[in-house]
Amino acid sequence: MSKGVLYVGTGERFFDEAVESAESLRETNDFPASILTTPKLKDKKETSLFDDVITIDAYDDLRDKIYNLNKTPYDKTLYLDGDTLILGDISPVFDLLDRVEIAAAFATGRDIIGTEEIPDALPELNTGVVAYKSASDNVDNFFSLWKELQIDQIKNGNLEELTSFGNLYGQTTFREALYRSDVAFSILPPEYNFGTFGRGFAKYEVKILHATNRKWLEPIINEELGDRAVVGNYIRYPYKGKKKRFRGLPVIDIFEKKLPVKPITDRLGVTKQLRNARDELSELYASHR
């Protein structure tokens, strides 16, 4: 069965992000990549990284993903948002598809609304990293239902005040489609969709970074394995000794395009004071437990 990674890049920014992600895929894996884009961008952009460049009629918003994932050229597909970097071996995702038909990671930033009949024990999943089979009636029906629910939400939904995406937000409808369809699905661990918005916890090697600050995290997130989480400008190691619990993230110098080792707070000259204050607060908290 053919296996590959699929991107959607119907705007210039998203196309360029997909190219960057595909470069990281090439550096770490042997799987091919394809992209869904517009005829205009296909003619304008460098597409040599992609085995297939598939043109679609675009809305230039989230619908381009929701309505077109069934156009994958692969039997087993890993869809990735463009704001991702691949750091390790992703072949276990395709192995998982021998047992299930769809897999995605938890979404901790959730807007479960208008679906009261669905048990709250069913989590909302993040649709920036989705593995799925094609050539499956269940998956075909799932994508058709997801699109149908999305169209209804755009026309009649009530998410406008709850999320910046408004009624275009696709994770609520993804969750509902999972519940109402017969598709067999599984949950990916956070190491396959690691970000800084509620998805910033890992224990093992992070395979896929999915975050706006992914370039900050890339050099250091896997230097020390074990329980760790991104908290603000730090990677926190909760089970280490007091002196080793925090590590500052490097920053990108927007003028020199470099990655200095020092964290933001070092550059401001206040790291020592912040650490002392943090230690004092930790000791005060411990004394009152």
C-alpha positions, 0 to 999 in steps of 0.5 A, a space after each residue: 500500500 502506498 504511504 505518504 504525507 499530504 499538505 494543503 497550501 492554498 495561500 502563499 504563506 501556507 504554501 511556504 510553510 508546507 515547503 518548510 515542513 516537507 523539507 524536514 520530512 525529507 531530512 528525517 524520513 523516506 516518505 513522499 509528500 504531496 500538496 493540494 494547492 491552487 493552479 496559480 500557486 502551482 505555476 508560481 512556486 517551487 514544487 520539486 519537493 512534492 511528488 504530486 501537486 494537486 490543484 483544487 478550487 480554493 476558499 483560502 480558509 479551513 474549508 480547503 482542508 476539510 473538503 479535500 482530504 479525500 483527494 490524497 494520492 496515497 492508500 495511507 496518508 498522514 495529513 500535516 498542517 504547514 506549521 509543523 516540523 518532522 523530527 523523527 521516524 513517523 512510520 509507526 503512524 502508518 503501522 497504526 493504520 493497519 488496525 484503525 482507519 483514522 488517528 489524531 491527537 487530543 485538542 486541549 483548546 476545545 469548543 464543544 458546543 451544540 452537540 449536547 447529545 454526544 457524551 463529553 467523554 469523547 474528546 475533541 481532536 486536533 486536526 492539524 495532524 491526521 492519519 487516515 486510510 483511503 479506499 475505505 467506505 467508512 473513511 469516505 463516509 466520514 469525510 462526506 459527513 464531516 463536510 456536510 456537518 461543516 457546511 451546516 455549521 457555517 450556515 447555522 452554527 454558533 461558534 462566532 464568539 468562542 473561537 477566532 475561526 468562528 463557524 469555520 472551526 473544524 474540530 467540533 465537526 470532526 468530533 461529531 463526524 467521528 461519533 456519528 460514523 462507523 469509522 474506527 479511530 485511535 488517539 495519537 500520543 502528544 509526541 506526534 503533535 507537540 505544540 505550545 497550546 495545550 499540546 506541550 507535554 511529552 515523555 518520549 521523543 517528539 516526532 512532530 512539532 506543531 507550533 508557531 515557535 517550532 524553530 525555538 523548540 526544534 534544537 532542544 526539545 529532544 535533548 533530554 527525554 522524560 516528562 517535560 512540558 513547555 511553559 511560557 519561555 521554558 521547558 519544564 521538567 517537573 520530576 527533576 531536582 529544583 535546580 534543573 526543573 526549567 530550561 529557557 527556550 532559545 529565541 530567533 533573532 529576526 534580524 540575523 535569522 539565527 538561533 542564539 542559545 540564550 533564552 529571552 530573559 537572559 537577553 534582558 538581564 533578569 534571568 537570575 532574579 526570575 529564578 530566585 523569585 521562582 525558587 522562593 515561590 516554590 519553597 513558600 508553596 511547599 511549606 503550605 502543602 
